[in-house]
Amino acid sequence: MQQIYDKKAPKKATNLSINSDLLIKARDLKINLSATLEHALVADVRKAERQKWQTENKEAVNALNELAENNGLFSDSYRAF
């Protein structure tokens, strides 16, 4: 799978505002806030990039699907299903 960001890039301090009660509970449970945020950001960035790619390539995908629907696929004669 292609990496969506440079995992070796240096860490950068950032200020965030979050619900104070949630922060207390997370700290009490020894939840690593930085790691949790990074995991959430990876998921959100991956989703946003997927949606962006689909939007940018919608016409090409539709054209390819139409071509396959009208002409079939090269592998049709080899399918066992």
Secondary structure by P-SEA (a helix, b strand, c coil): cccccccccbbbbbbbbccaaaaaaaaaacccaaaaaaaaaaaaaaaaaaaaaaaaaaaaaaaaaaaaaaccccccccccc
